[in-house]
Amino acid sequence: MDQQAGAYIVGGAGNESSMRANREAFEKVRIIPRMLRDVGECDTQIELFGHAIPSPFLLAPIGVLEMADAAADLAVARAAAALGVPFIFSNQASVPMEECASAMGDSPHWFQLYWSKSNELVASFVRRAEQCGCSALVVTLDTTMLGWRPRDLDLAYLPFLEGKGIAQYTSDPVFQKMLDDMAEDPADPDRILNLQSLQGLITMVNKYPGKGFFKKLRSGRPTKAVRQFVSTYSNPRTTWEDLKFLRELTKLPILLKGILHPDDALKSLDAGMDGIYVSNHGGRQVDGSIASLDALPEIVEVVKNKVPIIFDSGVRGGADAFKAIALGATAVCIGRPYAYGLAIAGQEGVHAVIGNFMADLALTMGLAGCRRADEITSECIA
Protein backbone atom coordinates (compact mmCIF):
# COMPACT_ATOMS: atom_id res chain seq x y z
CA MET A 1 0.00 0.00 0.00
CA ASP A 2 1.09 3.58 -0.45
CA GLN A 3 1.94 5.72 2.56
CA GLN A 4 -1.56 7.19 2.95
CA ALA A 5 -3.33 3.85 2.65
CA GLY A 6 -0.87 2.22 5.02
CA ALA A 7 -1.38 4.92 7.62
CA TYR A 8 -5.16 4.66 7.40
CA ILE A 9 -5.47 0.85 7.48
CA VAL A 10 -2.49 -0.13 9.63
CA GLY A 11 -2.69 2.67 12.19
CA GLY A 12 -4.53 3.03 15.47
CA ALA A 13 -5.44 5.69 18.02
CA GLY A 14 -2.83 7.70 19.91
CA ASN A 15 0.39 5.80 20.59
CA GLU A 16 -1.44 2.59 19.62
CA SER A 17 -1.40 1.11 23.12
CA SER A 18 -4.88 -0.36 22.54
CA MET A 19 -3.60 -2.25 19.53
CA ARG A 20 -0.76 -3.66 21.60
CA ALA A 21 -3.15 -4.51 24.45
CA ASN A 22 -5.31 -6.54 22.04
CA ARG A 23 -2.36 -8.76 21.19
CA GLU A 24 -1.07 -8.94 24.76
CA ALA A 25 -4.49 -10.16 25.92
CA PHE A 26 -4.27 -13.12 23.55
CA GLU A 27 -0.75 -13.92 24.78
CA LYS A 28 -2.06 -14.20 28.35
CA VAL A 29 -4.52 -16.97 27.39
CA ARG A 30 -3.09 -20.44 26.84
CA ILE A 31 -4.64 -23.51 25.21
CA ILE A 32 -4.60 -26.82 27.12
CA PRO A 33 -4.49 -29.68 24.57
CA ARG A 34 -6.29 -32.91 25.54
CA MET A 35 -5.13 -36.31 24.34
CA LEU A 36 -6.59 -39.56 22.94
CA ARG A 37 -9.82 -38.12 21.65
CA ASP A 38 -11.09 -39.18 18.25
CA VAL A 39 -10.41 -36.09 16.15
CA GLY A 40 -10.22 -37.88 12.80
CA GLU A 41 -12.95 -35.50 11.61
CA CYS A 42 -13.33 -31.96 12.96
CA ASP A 43 -16.51 -30.00 12.28
CA THR A 44 -16.03 -26.23 12.49
CA GLN A 45 -19.59 -25.40 11.40
CA ILE A 46 -21.79 -23.17 13.55
CA GLU A 47 -25.31 -21.73 13.24
CA LEU A 48 -25.85 -18.00 13.42
CA PHE A 49 -29.30 -16.41 13.18
CA GLY A 50 -30.66 -19.51 11.51
CA HIS A 51 -27.86 -19.77 8.96
CA ALA A 52 -25.32 -22.59 8.99
CA ILE A 53 -21.85 -21.24 8.23
CA PRO A 54 -18.79 -23.43 7.63
CA SER A 55 -16.67 -21.98 10.43
CA PRO A 56 -17.06 -19.41 13.23
CA PHE A 57 -15.50 -16.66 11.11
CA LEU A 58 -16.98 -13.52 9.59
CA LEU A 59 -15.27 -10.64 7.80
CA ALA A 60 -15.41 -7.43 9.81
CA PRO A 61 -16.50 -4.22 8.07
CA ILE A 62 -13.50 -2.21 6.85
CA GLY A 63 -14.00 1.09 5.06
CA VAL A 64 -12.24 2.54 2.04
CA LEU A 65 -10.92 -0.81 0.78
CA GLU A 66 -10.09 0.85 -2.54
CA MET A 67 -6.96 2.07 -0.75
CA ALA A 68 -5.77 -1.55 -0.68
CA ASP A 69 -6.96 -2.70 -4.14
CA ALA A 70 -8.99 -1.20 -6.98
CA ALA A 71 -11.58 -4.01 -6.84
CA ALA A 72 -12.07 -3.17 -3.16
CA ASP A 73 -15.22 -4.59 -1.56
CA LEU A 74 -16.14 -6.59 -4.68
CA ALA A 75 -12.94 -8.63 -4.43
CA VAL A 76 -13.64 -9.31 -0.74
CA ALA A 77 -17.28 -10.23 -1.44
CA ARG A 78 -16.28 -12.76 -4.10
CA ALA A 79 -13.61 -14.35 -1.90
CA ALA A 80 -16.00 -14.57 1.07
CA ALA A 81 -18.74 -16.10 -1.08
CA ALA A 82 -16.37 -18.72 -2.46
CA LEU A 83 -15.72 -19.94 1.09
CA GLY A 84 -19.22 -19.37 2.52
CA VAL A 85 -17.93 -16.86 5.08
CA PRO A 86 -20.31 -13.97 5.91
CA PHE A 87 -19.05 -10.54 4.90
CA ILE A 88 -20.25 -7.48 6.83
CA PHE A 89 -20.56 -4.71 4.23
CA SER A 90 -19.01 -1.48 5.50
CA ASN A 91 -21.04 1.69 5.85
CA GLN A 92 -17.92 3.37 4.40
CA ALA A 93 -17.56 1.00 1.47
CA SER A 94 -15.95 1.80 -1.85
CA VAL A 95 -18.62 -0.23 -3.70
CA PRO A 96 -22.41 0.03 -3.11
CA MET A 97 -23.95 -2.78 -1.08
CA GLU A 98 -26.15 -3.86 -3.97
CA GLU A 99 -23.16 -4.69 -6.19
CA CYS A 100 -21.47 -6.67 -3.41
CA ALA A 101 -24.69 -8.54 -2.62
CA SER A 102 -25.09 -9.45 -6.29
CA ALA A 103 -21.52 -10.79 -6.33
CA MET A 104 -22.20 -12.92 -3.24
CA GLY A 105 -25.46 -14.48 -4.42
CA ASP A 106 -26.94 -16.66 -1.69
CA SER A 107 -23.84 -16.47 0.50
CA PRO A 108 -24.62 -14.70 3.81
CA HIS A 109 -23.87 -11.01 4.10
CA TRP A 110 -24.63 -8.39 6.75
CA PHE A 111 -24.57 -4.59 6.76
CA GLN A 112 -22.74 -2.26 9.13
CA LEU A 113 -24.56 0.96 10.00
CA TYR A 114 -23.11 4.22 11.25
CA TRP A 115 -25.87 6.32 12.77
CA SER A 116 -26.20 9.39 10.56
CA LYS A 117 -27.48 12.78 11.65
CA SER A 118 -30.38 12.08 9.26
CA ASN A 119 -32.82 9.39 10.40
CA GLU A 120 -34.26 9.44 6.88
CA LEU A 121 -30.84 8.39 5.56
CA VAL A 122 -30.54 5.72 8.27
CA ALA A 123 -33.93 4.34 7.21
CA SER A 124 -32.88 4.34 3.55
CA PHE A 125 -29.69 2.39 4.31
CA VAL A 126 -31.70 -0.15 6.29
CA ARG A 127 -34.27 -0.56 3.49
CA ARG A 128 -31.50 -1.11 0.97
CA ALA A 129 -29.81 -3.66 3.24
CA GLU A 130 -33.09 -5.57 3.50
CA GLN A 131 -33.69 -5.41 -0.25
CA CYS A 132 -30.23 -6.74 -1.12
CA GLY A 133 -30.57 -9.73 1.18
CA CYS A 134 -28.51 -8.72 4.21
CA SER A 135 -29.39 -11.08 7.04
CA ALA A 136 -28.34 -8.83 9.96
CA LEU A 137 -27.48 -5.23 10.85
CA VAL A 138 -24.36 -4.28 12.81
CA VAL A 139 -24.66 -0.83 14.39
CA THR A 140 -21.22 0.57 15.16
CA LEU A 141 -21.45 2.63 18.36
CA ASP A 142 -17.81 3.53 19.00
CA THR A 143 -17.25 5.86 16.04
CA THR A 144 -19.67 8.73 16.57
CA MET A 145 -16.50 10.77 16.07
CA LEU A 146 -13.13 9.75 14.65
CA GLY A 147 -10.37 8.89 17.14
CA TRP A 148 -7.04 10.69 17.36
CA ARG A 149 -4.94 8.90 14.75
CA PRO A 150 -1.44 10.38 14.46
CA ARG A 151 -0.44 8.36 11.39
CA ASP A 152 -3.23 10.07 9.42
CA LEU A 153 -2.62 13.44 11.07
CA ASP A 154 1.08 13.33 10.18
CA LEU A 155 0.07 13.12 6.52
CA ALA A 156 -2.86 15.55 6.91
CA TYR A 157 -4.95 12.98 5.09
CA LEU A 158 -8.50 11.64 5.31
CA PRO A 159 -9.71 9.55 2.35
CA PHE A 160 -13.34 10.68 2.62
CA LEU A 161 -12.31 14.22 1.68
CA GLU A 162 -11.31 12.85 -1.73
CA GLY A 163 -14.66 11.12 -2.17
CA LYS A 164 -13.26 7.70 -1.26
CA GLY A 165 -15.27 5.32 0.90
CA ILE A 166 -18.63 7.06 0.42
CA ALA A 167 -20.17 4.76 -2.20
CA GLN A 168 -23.08 3.80 0.08
CA TYR A 169 -23.99 7.50 0.19
CA THR A 170 -23.59 8.52 -3.45
CA SER A 171 -25.66 5.47 -4.47
CA ASP A 172 -28.48 6.34 -2.05
CA PRO A 173 -31.65 8.13 -3.24
CA VAL A 174 -32.14 9.99 0.05
CA PHE A 175 -28.55 11.23 0.01
CA GLN A 176 -28.94 12.35 -3.61
CA LYS A 177 -32.07 14.29 -2.60
CA MET A 178 -30.01 15.94 0.13
CA LEU A 179 -27.54 17.07 -2.55
CA ASP A 180 -30.43 18.53 -4.57
CA ASP A 181 -31.41 20.64 -1.56
CA MET A 182 -27.87 21.83 -0.75
CA ALA A 183 -26.82 25.40 -1.27
CA GLU A 184 -23.88 26.05 -3.53
CA ASP A 185 -20.49 26.18 -1.85
CA PRO A 186 -19.60 29.87 -1.45
CA ALA A 187 -16.26 30.89 -2.85
CA ASP A 188 -13.64 31.08 -0.11
CA PRO A 189 -11.07 33.81 -0.82
CA ASP A 190 -8.62 32.12 1.56
CA ARG A 191 -8.85 28.71 -0.09
CA ILE A 192 -5.41 27.51 -1.12
CA LEU A 193 -5.09 25.95 -4.55
CA ASN A 194 -2.01 23.74 -4.81
CA LEU A 195 -1.01 20.42 -6.34
CA GLN A 196 -2.40 18.41 -3.40
CA SER A 197 -5.79 20.13 -3.42
CA LEU A 198 -6.00 19.82 -7.22
CA GLN A 199 -5.22 16.11 -7.05
CA GLY A 200 -7.87 15.73 -4.34
CA LEU A 201 -10.45 17.45 -6.56
CA ILE A 202 -9.61 15.19 -9.51
CA THR A 203 -9.94 12.08 -7.32
CA MET A 204 -13.20 13.38 -5.90
CA VAL A 205 -14.71 13.88 -9.35
CA ASN A 206 -13.47 10.51 -10.62
CA LYS A 207 -14.91 8.69 -7.60
CA TYR A 208 -18.37 10.19 -8.03
CA PRO A 209 -20.70 7.86 -9.99
CA GLY A 210 -21.49 8.64 -13.61
CA LYS A 211 -19.64 9.32 -16.84
CA GLY A 212 -17.86 12.39 -18.13
CA PHE A 213 -15.27 14.06 -15.91
CA PHE A 214 -16.09 17.63 -16.92
CA LYS A 215 -19.82 16.99 -16.84
CA LYS A 216 -19.53 15.81 -13.23
CA LEU A 217 -17.17 18.66 -12.37
CA ARG A 218 -19.55 21.31 -13.74
CA SER A 219 -22.50 19.78 -11.87
CA GLY A 220 -20.76 20.47 -8.56
CA ARG A 221 -22.20 17.24 -7.14
CA PRO A 222 -18.88 15.53 -6.34
CA THR A 223 -17.83 18.36 -4.01
CA LYS A 224 -21.37 18.62 -2.64
CA ALA A 225 -21.31 14.89 -1.86
CA VAL A 226 -18.14 15.23 0.20
CA ARG A 227 -19.46 18.29 2.05
CA GLN A 228 -22.77 16.57 2.78
CA PHE A 229 -21.05 13.38 3.92
CA VAL A 230 -18.75 15.23 6.31
CA SER A 231 -21.69 17.07 7.88
CA THR A 232 -23.96 14.00 8.07
CA TYR A 233 -22.10 10.70 8.36
CA SER A 234 -22.14 10.16 12.14
CA ASN A 235 -24.08 11.54 15.07
CA PRO A 236 -22.35 11.96 18.45
CA ARG A 237 -25.70 12.75 20.05
CA THR A 238 -27.05 9.22 19.48
CA THR A 239 -28.33 7.59 22.70
CA TRP A 240 -29.93 4.31 23.81
CA GLU A 241 -33.34 5.89 23.20
CA ASP A 242 -32.60 6.09 19.46
CA LEU A 243 -32.50 2.29 19.22
CA LYS A 244 -36.31 2.24 19.45
CA PHE A 245 -36.43 3.90 16.03
CA LEU A 246 -34.21 1.21 14.52
CA ARG A 247 -35.98 -1.66 16.26
CA GLU A 248 -39.32 -0.49 14.85
CA LEU A 249 -37.77 0.04 11.42
CA THR A 250 -36.70 -3.53 10.69
CA LYS A 251 -37.21 -7.15 11.64
CA LEU A 252 -33.60 -8.00 10.79
CA PRO A 253 -31.41 -9.10 13.71
CA ILE A 254 -29.57 -6.09 15.12
CA LEU A 255 -26.16 -6.35 16.79
CA LEU A 256 -24.44 -3.50 18.63
CA LYS A 257 -20.72 -3.20 17.83
CA GLY A 258 -18.24 -1.64 20.23
CA ILE A 259 -19.61 -3.10 23.49
CA LEU A 260 -16.86 -3.37 26.12
CA HIS A 261 -18.73 -2.97 29.43
CA PRO A 262 -21.13 -5.58 30.87
CA ASP A 263 -23.67 -2.88 31.76
CA ASP A 264 -23.80 -1.81 28.11
CA ALA A 265 -24.35 -5.44 27.15
CA LEU A 266 -27.33 -5.57 29.54
CA LYS A 267 -28.69 -2.30 28.11
CA SER A 268 -28.42 -3.85 24.65
CA LEU A 269 -30.61 -6.75 25.77
CA ASP A 270 -33.09 -4.37 27.40
CA ALA A 271 -33.31 -2.46 24.11
CA GLY A 272 -34.33 -5.64 22.27
CA MET A 273 -31.09 -6.11 20.39
CA ASP A 274 -30.34 -9.53 18.92
CA GLY A 275 -26.58 -9.73 19.41
CA ILE A 276 -23.53 -8.21 21.07
CA TYR A 277 -20.37 -7.38 19.14
CA VAL A 278 -17.40 -7.04 21.49
CA SER A 279 -14.80 -4.80 19.85
CA ASN A 280 -12.53 -1.83 20.55
CA HIS A 281 -12.44 -1.07 16.80
CA GLY A 282 -9.05 -2.71 16.44
CA GLY A 283 -7.54 -0.06 18.72
CA ARG A 284 -8.45 2.72 16.28
CA GLN A 285 -10.69 4.83 18.52
CA VAL A 286 -9.60 5.10 22.17
CA ASP A 287 -5.91 4.95 23.02
CA GLY A 288 -5.55 3.06 26.31
CA SER A 289 -8.84 1.20 25.86
CA ILE A 290 -9.42 -2.15 27.52
CA ALA A 291 -8.47 -4.99 25.19
CA SER A 292 -11.48 -6.62 23.57
CA LEU A 293 -10.45 -10.08 24.81
CA ASP A 294 -10.13 -8.80 28.38
CA ALA A 295 -13.66 -7.37 28.18
CA LEU A 296 -15.18 -10.56 26.75
CA PRO A 297 -15.56 -12.81 29.86
CA GLU A 298 -17.62 -10.34 31.92
CA ILE A 299 -19.90 -9.65 28.97
CA VAL A 300 -20.37 -13.37 28.38
CA GLU A 301 -21.24 -13.78 32.05
CA VAL A 302 -24.07 -11.21 32.03
CA VAL A 303 -25.46 -12.14 28.59
CA LYS A 304 -25.96 -15.77 29.72
CA ASN A 305 -26.31 -17.18 26.18
CA LYS A 306 -29.40 -15.06 25.49
CA VAL A 307 -27.95 -13.70 22.22
CA PRO A 308 -24.89 -14.46 20.06
CA ILE A 309 -21.66 -12.64 20.91
CA ILE A 310 -19.41 -11.65 18.01
CA PHE A 311 -15.81 -10.70 18.70
CA ASP A 312 -12.99 -8.84 16.98
CA SER A 313 -9.79 -6.86 17.59
CA GLY A 314 -6.35 -8.41 17.56
CA VAL A 315 -7.30 -11.72 15.93
CA ARG A 316 -4.29 -12.87 13.89
CA GLY A 317 -4.84 -16.60 13.44
CA GLY A 318 -6.98 -19.64 14.10
CA ALA A 319 -5.53 -20.16 17.58
CA ASP A 320 -6.68 -16.64 18.52
CA ALA A 321 -10.17 -17.48 17.33
CA PHE A 322 -10.05 -20.69 19.41
CA LYS A 323 -9.19 -18.66 22.52
CA ALA A 324 -11.99 -16.13 21.93
CA ILE A 325 -14.54 -18.91 21.43
CA ALA A 326 -13.29 -20.68 24.56
CA LEU A 327 -13.92 -17.45 26.46
CA GLY A 328 -17.52 -17.37 25.21
CA ALA A 329 -17.60 -15.75 21.77
CA THR A 330 -20.06 -17.29 19.33
CA ALA A 331 -18.08 -16.20 16.28
CA VAL A 332 -14.97 -14.18 15.47
CA CYS A 333 -14.42 -11.47 12.87
CA ILE A 334 -11.25 -11.17 10.80
CA GLY A 335 -10.26 -7.54 10.23
CA ARG A 336 -6.94 -6.07 9.08
CA PRO A 337 -5.46 -9.42 7.93
CA TYR A 338 -7.89 -9.73 5.02
CA ALA A 339 -7.20 -6.11 4.06
CA TYR A 340 -3.51 -7.01 3.90
CA GLY A 341 -4.36 -10.02 1.73
CA LEU A 342 -6.37 -7.69 -0.51
CA ALA A 343 -3.41 -5.31 -0.82
CA ILE A 344 -1.00 -8.11 -1.69
CA ALA A 345 -3.04 -10.15 -4.16
CA GLY A 346 -6.59 -8.82 -4.53
CA GLN A 347 -9.40 -11.39 -4.41
CA GLU A 348 -6.91 -14.26 -4.38
CA GLY A 349 -5.13 -12.71 -1.39
CA VAL A 350 -8.36 -12.37 0.59
CA HIS A 351 -9.29 -15.96 -0.27
CA ALA A 352 -5.89 -17.17 0.95
CA VAL A 353 -6.14 -15.28 4.25
CA ILE A 354 -9.64 -16.59 5.01
CA GLY A 355 -8.67 -20.13 4.00
CA ASN A 356 -5.57 -20.00 6.19
CA PHE A 357 -7.58 -18.84 9.21
CA MET A 358 -10.13 -21.62 8.67
CA ALA A 359 -7.45 -24.30 8.29
CA ASP A 360 -5.54 -23.00 11.32
CA LEU A 361 -8.66 -23.16 13.48
CA ALA A 362 -9.53 -26.69 12.33
CA LEU A 363 -6.00 -27.91 13.10
CA THR A 364 -5.96 -26.14 16.47
CA MET A 365 -9.28 -27.77 17.36
CA GLY A 366 -8.03 -31.23 16.44
CA LEU A 367 -4.73 -30.84 18.26
CA ALA A 368 -6.56 -29.52 21.34
CA GLY A 369 -8.94 -32.50 21.30
CA CYS A 370 -12.09 -30.76 20.03
CA ARG A 371 -14.14 -32.40 17.30
CA ARG A 372 -16.83 -29.71 17.04
CA ALA A 373 -16.91 -25.97 17.53
CA ASP A 374 -19.29 -26.34 20.49
CA GLU A 375 -16.62 -28.38 22.32
CA ILE A 376 -14.40 -25.28 22.51
CA THR A 377 -15.13 -24.22 26.10
CA SER A 378 -13.42 -22.54 29.03
CA GLU A 379 -11.99 -25.92 30.01
CA CYS A 380 -9.76 -25.74 26.91
CA ILE A 381 -7.76 -22.74 28.15
CA ALA A 382 -5.76 -21.47 31.09
KOLZADO-51827 format. One record per residue (C-alpha): residue in three letters; x, y, z. Coordinates in steps of 0.001 Angstrom, whole numbers. Layout:
# residues N
Ala|X|Y|Z
...
***
This chain:
# residues 382
Met|0|0|0
Asp|1089|3577|-451
Gln|1939|5723|2556
Gln|-1557|7195|2950
Ala|-3326|3850|2649
Gly|-870|2219|5017
Ala|-1378|4917|7622
Tyr|-5160|4657|7399
Ile|-5468|853|7479
Val|-2488|-131|9630
Gly|-2691|2665|12191
Gly|-4525|3028|15474
Ala|-5435|5687|18018
Gly|-2829|7704|19906
Asn|394|5805|20593
Glu|-1439|2588|19623
Ser|-1396|1106|23116
Ser|-4883|-357|22541
Met|-3604|-2247|19526
Arg|-760|-3657|21599
Ala|-3153|-4510|24447
Asn|-5305|-6539|22042
Arg|-2358|-8761|21186
Glu|-1069|-8937|24761
Ala|-4494|-10156|25922
Phe|-4269|-13124|23547
Glu|-751|-13923|24776
Lys|-2059|-14200|28354
Val|-4523|-16966|27392
Arg|-3088|-20442|26842
Ile|-4645|-23510|25205
Ile|-4599|-26823|27120
Pro|-4493|-29678|24569
Arg|-6292|-32910|25542
Met|-5125|-36309|24341
Leu|-6585|-39564|22941
Arg|-9819|-38117|21648
Asp|-11086|-39179|18250
Val|-10409|-36093|16152
Gly|-10225|-37880|12802
Glu|-12946|-35501|11610
Cys|-13328|-31963|12957
Asp|-16513|-29999|12277
Thr|-16026|-26229|12495
Gln|-19589|-25403|11397
Ile|-21790|-23174|13551
Glu|-25306|-21734|13244
Leu|-25847|-18001|13421
Phe|-29296|-16407|13180
Gly|-30661|-19512|11515
His|-27863|-19774|8956
Ala|-25323|-22592|8993
Ile|-21847|-21241|8234
Pro|-18787|-23431|7631
Ser|-16672|-21975|10432
Pro|-17063|-19412|13227
Phe|-15503|-16657|11114
Leu|-16978|-13516|9588
Leu|-15266|-10638|7802
Ala|-15411|-7426|9808
Pro|-16501|-4220|8070
Ile|-13504|-2214|6849
Gly|-14004|1088|5064
Val|-12239|2538|2043
Leu|-10919|-809|784
Glu|-10093|854|-2539
Met|-6962|2071|-745
Ala|-5775|-1553|-675
Asp|-6956|-2697|-4136
Ala|-8986|-1200|-6976
Ala|-11579|-4007|-6843
Ala|-12074|-3175|-3158
Asp|-15225|-4593|-1557
Leu|-16136|-6592|-4677
Ala|-12945|-8633|-4432
Val|-13644|-9311|-745
Ala|-17276|-10225|-1442
Arg|-16277|-12756|-4104
Ala|-13610|-14351|-1898
Ala|-15997|-14574|1069
Ala|-18743|-16099|-1077
Ala|-16366|-18723|-2459
Leu|-15721|-19937|1089
Gly|-19216|-19366|2516
Val|-17930|-16862|5075
Pro|-20310|-13974|5915
Phe|-19051|-10535|4899
Ile|-20250|-7483|6829
Phe|-20562|-4709|4232
Ser|-19008|-1481|5498
Asn|-21039|1693|5854
Gln|-17919|3371|4402
Ala|-17559|1005|1471
Ser|-15949|1799|-1851
Val|-18622|-234|-3698
Pro|-22409|26|-3109
Met|-23950|-2784|-1077
Glu|-26155|-3865|-3975
Glu|-23160|-4689|-6187
Cys|-21473|-6671|-3415
Ala|-24693|-8537|-2622
Ser|-25090|-9454|-6286
Ala|-21524|-10793|-6325
Met|-22202|-12920|-3241
Gly|-25458|-14477|-4420
Asp|-26939|-16660|-1689
Ser|-23844|-16468|501
Pro|-24623|-14701|3808
His|-23873|-11006|4096
Trp|-24630|-8388|6746
Phe|-24574|-4586|6759
Gln|-22738|-2264|9127
Leu|-24559|959|10001
Tyr|-23112|4219|11251
Trp|-25873|6317|12767
Ser|-26201|9388|10564
Lys|-27485|12777|11654
Ser|-30384|12083|9255
Asn|-32821|9394|10401
Glu|-34256|9441|6885
Leu|-30840|8395|5561
Val|-30542|5722|8269
Ala|-33931|4344|7211
Ser|-32877|4343|3549
Phe|-29689|2394|4312
Val|-31702|-154|6290
Arg|-34270|-563|3495
Arg|-31497|-1114|970
Ala|-29809|-3659|3243
Glu|-33085|-5566|3500
Gln|-33687|-5415|-248
Cys|-30232|-6738|-1125
Gly|-30572|-9729|1183
Cys|-28508|-8720|4214
Ser|-29392|-11075|7041
Ala|-28341|-8829|9959
Leu|-27485|-5226|10849
Val|-24358|-4280|12812
Val|-24659|-831|14394
Thr|-21221|574|15163
Leu|-21446|2634|18359
Asp|-17809|3535|18998
Thr|-17253|5859|16035
Thr|-19669|8727|16574
Met|-16503|10769|16067
Leu|-13133|9749|14649
Gly|-10375|8890|17137
Trp|-7038|10691|17365
Arg|-4940|8903|14751
Pro|-1438|10379|14460
Arg|-442|8357|11388
Asp|-3230|10072|9425
Leu|-2618|13436|11073
Asp|1079|13334|10178
Leu|73|13124|6519
Ala|-2864|15549|6906
Tyr|-4954|12977|5091
Leu|-8504|11645|5306
Pro|-9713|9549|2345
Phe|-13338|10683|2624
Leu|-12306|14222|1678
Glu|-11310|12850|-1732
Gly|-14657|11118|-2168
Lys|-13259|7701|-1265
Gly|-15271|5318|904
Ile|-18630|7058|424
Ala|-20172|4761|-2200
Gln|-23077|3803|78
Tyr|-23988|7497|186
Thr|-23586|8521|-3448
Ser|-25665|5469|-4466
Asp|-28479|6343|-2048
Pro|-31652|8135|-3240
Val|-32142|9991|49
Phe|-28550|11232|7
Gln|-28943|12345|-3605
Lys|-32071|14288|-2600
Met|-30009|15940|132
Leu|-27545|17070|-2553
Asp|-30425|18529|-4571
Asp|-31410|20636|-1558
Met|-27872|21827|-746
Ala|-26817|25401|-1267
Glu|-23878|26051|-3532
Asp|-20490|26178|-1846
Pro|-19597|29873|-1447
Ala|-16259|30894|-2849
Asp|-13638|31081|-112
Pro|-11071|33806|-821
Asp|-8621|32121|1563
Arg|-8853|28709|-90
Ile|-5409|27506|-1120
Leu|-5086|25950|-4547
Asn|-2007|23738|-4807
Leu|-1014|20421|-6336
Gln|-2398|18414|-3398
Ser|-5795|20127|-3419
Leu|-5998|19825|-7217
Gln|-5215|16106|-7048
Gly|-7870|15725|-4342
Leu|-10448|17445|-6559
Ile|-9611|15192|-9511
Thr|-9940|12081|-7324
Met|-13204|13383|-5896
Val|-14715|13876|-9347
Asn|-13467|10507|-10618
Lys|-14915|8694|-7604
Tyr|-18368|10194|-8032
Pro|-20699|7859|-9988
Gly|-21492|8640|-13610
Lys|-19636|9319|-16844
Gly|-17860|12391|-18134
Phe|-15268|14058|-15911
Phe|-16087|17633|-16925
Lys|-19816|16992|-16840
Lys|-19530|15809|-13232
Leu|-17175|18665|-12373
Arg|-19549|21314|-13744
Ser|-22496|19784|-11872
Gly|-20756|20469|-8564
Arg|-22197|17240|-7142
Pro|-18877|15534|-6337
Thr|-17830|18357|-4014
Lys|-21372|18616|-2638
Ala|-21315|14891|-1856
Val|-18138|15226|203
Arg|-19462|18288|2047
Gln|-22767|16568|2776
Phe|-21054|13375|3917
Val|-18753|15225|6312
Ser|-21690|17066|7879
Thr|-23956|14001|8069
Tyr|-22096|10704|8358
Ser|-22140|10165|12136
Asn|-24082|11536|15069
Pro|-22346|11959|18454
Arg|-25704|12754|20053
Thr|-27049|9224|19481
Thr|-28332|7589|22695
Trp|-29928|4314|23809
Glu|-33336|5893|23198
Asp|-32604|6087|19463
Leu|-32499|2294|19220
Lys|-36308|2244|19449
Phe|-36430|3896|16026
Leu|-34210|1214|14522
Arg|-35976|-1660|16264
Glu|-39316|-488|14849
Leu|-37773|42|11419
Thr|-36696|-3530|10687
Lys|-37210|-7147|11640
Leu|-33605|-8002|10788
Pro|-31409|-9105|13711
Ile|-29567|-6088|15120
Leu|-26163|-6351|16786
Leu|-24443|-3504|18625
Lys|-20721|-3196|17832
Gly|-18243|-1640|20235
Ile|-19612|-3097|23487
Leu|-16855|-3372|26118
His|-18728|-2970|29430
Pro|-21132|-5576|30866
Asp|-23672|-2879|31764
Asp|-23805|-1808|28115
Ala|-24350|-5441|27155
Leu|-27332|-5566|29541
Lys|-28687|-2302|28115
Ser|-28425|-3847|24652
Leu|-30610|-6753|25767
Asp|-33088|-4369|27402
Ala|-33307|-2460|24107
Gly|-34334|-5641|22267
Met|-31092|-6110|20386
Asp|-30337|-9534|18922
Gly|-26583|-9731|19406
Ile|-23530|-8206|21069
Tyr|-20366|-7378|19138
Val|-17395|-7043|21493
Ser|-14801|-4795|19853
Asn|-12529|-1833|20548
His|-12443|-1066|16803
Gly|-9054|-2707|16440
Gly|-7543|-61|18716
Arg|-8455|2722|16279
Gln|-10690|4828|18517
Val|-9600|5099|22166
Asp|-5913|4954|23020
Gly|-5549|3062|26305
Ser|-8841|1204|25864
Ile|-9420|-2151|27520
Ala|-8473|-4994|25192
Ser|-11485|-6623|23570
Leu|-10455|-10077|24807
Asp|-10125|-8797|28383
Ala|-13658|-7372|28176
Leu|-15177|-10562|26753
Pro|-15562|-12814|29857
Glu|-17618|-10336|31916
Ile|-19895|-9649|28968
Val|-20371|-13370|28383
Glu|-21238|-13779|32055
Val|-24071|-11214|32032
Val|-25457|-12137|28586
Lys|-25959|-15770|29722
Asn|-26314|-17183|26185
Lys|-29403|-15060|25487
Val|-27950|-13705|22225
Pro|-24893|-14457|20061
Ile|-21659|-12645|20915
Ile|-19413|-11646|18014
Phe|-15809|-10700|18703
Asp|-12992|-8841|16980
Ser|-9791|-6865|17586
Gly|-6345|-8408|17562
Val|-7297|-11717|15930
Arg|-4294|-12866|13889
Gly|-4844|-16596|13442
Gly|-6982|-19639|14102
Ala|-5533|-20160|17579
Asp|-6675|-16643|18518
Ala|-10174|-17481|17333
Phe|-10054|-20687|19406
Lys|-9191|-18661|22520
Ala|-11987|-16131|21932
Ile|-14541|-18907|21431
Ala|-13290|-20684|24556
Leu|-13921|-17446|26463
Gly|-17516|-17368|25206
Ala|-17597|-15747|21772
Thr|-20058|-17295|19328
Ala|-18076|-16202|16278
Val|-14971|-14175|15471
Cys|-14417|-11470|12866
Ile|-11252|-11172|10802
Gly|-10256|-7541|10232
Arg|-6938|-6068|9084
Pro|-5463|-9422|7931
Tyr|-7893|-9727|5024
Ala|-7204|-6108|4059
Tyr|-3512|-7008|3902
Gly|-4364|-10021|1733
Leu|-6366|-7692|-511
Ala|-3406|-5308|-818
Ile|-1003|-8113|-1686
Ala|-3036|-10151|-4155
Gly|-6590|-8821|-4531
Gln|-9396|-11386|-4406
Glu|-6907|-14259|-4380
Gly|-5133|-12709|-1395
Val|-8358|-12368|587
His|-9295|-15959|-274
Ala|-5886|-17170|952
Val|-6136|-15280|4248
Ile|-9637|-16590|5010
Gly|-8672|-20127|3998
Asn|-5567|-19997|6190
Phe|-7577|-18840|9212
Met|-10130|-21616|8673
Ala|-7446|-24297|8293
Asp|-5536|-23003|11319
Leu|-8662|-23161|13483
Ala|-9533|-26686|12326
Leu|-6005|-27914|13098
Thr|-5961|-26143|16466
Met|-9279|-27770|17359
Gly|-8028|-31233|16439
Leu|-4734|-30844|18261
Ala|-6555|-29520|21340
Gly|-8940|-32501|21299
Cys|-12090|-30757|20035
Arg|-14143|-32402|17301
Arg|-16835|-29712|17041
Ala|-16908|-25966|17528
Asp|-19292|-26339|20491
Glu|-16619|-28377|22317
Ile|-14397|-25280|22507
Thr|-15129|-24219|26097
Ser|-13418|-22538|29027
Glu|-11988|-25916|30010
Cys|-9762|-25744|26914
Ile|-7760|-22743|28152
Ala|-5764|-21472|31091
***
